[in-house]
């Protein structure tokens, strides 16, 4: 299945389809991946630290591994 590319329109506060050949105006993309480690050992401290780092990096896309429902 082919997916249509979209870009977030800040002025409209919504995702809009990107027309063929049109750019988003973005000159960079910051992608961050983070291994959360599902073990309960110091879980809350590790979560606070991880969320703080992720907020500091101000990534466009965040990928998380070993995430549990908690």
C-alpha atoms as one frame of an Amber mdcrd trajectory, in Angstrom:
protein
   0.000   0.000   0.000   1.364   3.409  -0.918   0.911   6.123   1.694   0.465
   9.767   0.781   3.101  12.001   2.418   1.841  14.682   4.815   3.428  17.667
   6.541   2.208  19.444   9.648   0.899  22.941   8.908   1.637  25.008  12.040
  -0.631  27.877  11.013  -3.607  25.540  10.544  -2.641  23.177  13.376  -3.289
  20.185  11.114  -1.610  17.612   8.881  -1.874  18.449   5.163  -1.047  16.294
   2.126   2.248  17.225   0.445   1.762  17.671  -3.293   4.116  15.890  -5.642
   7.445  17.683  -5.910   6.596  20.160  -3.136   8.864  20.382  -0.142   7.934
  21.092   3.450  10.482  23.877   3.798  12.332  21.884   6.444  16.100  21.932
   6.082  16.773  19.216   8.657  15.156  16.323  10.465  16.160  15.257  13.958
  15.479  11.586  14.666  16.099  10.119  18.121  15.858   6.469  19.171  15.960
   5.480  22.802  16.067   2.090  24.517  13.799   2.425  27.553  14.824  -0.917
  29.162  11.699  -2.581  30.546  13.229  -3.733  33.869  11.576  -2.312  37.035
  14.997  -1.405  38.554  14.877   2.361  39.322  12.018   2.603  36.833  10.747
   6.055  37.826  14.218   7.619  37.944  15.106   6.193  34.526  11.784   7.361
  33.087  12.274  10.909  34.403  15.813  10.996  32.996  14.753   9.613  29.611
  11.843  12.048  29.255  14.115  14.934  30.229  16.654  13.962  27.586  13.993
  13.514  24.915  12.524  16.959  25.705  15.993  18.539  25.594  16.789  17.038
  22.179  13.590  18.514  20.660  13.417  15.756  18.069  11.056  15.729  15.111
  10.640  11.961  15.417  11.201   9.789  18.522  11.462   5.990  18.375  11.283
   4.054  21.650  12.368   0.449  22.164  11.468  -1.940  24.996   8.463   0.146
  26.032   5.880  -1.470  28.318   2.283  -0.339  28.980   3.248   1.088  32.378
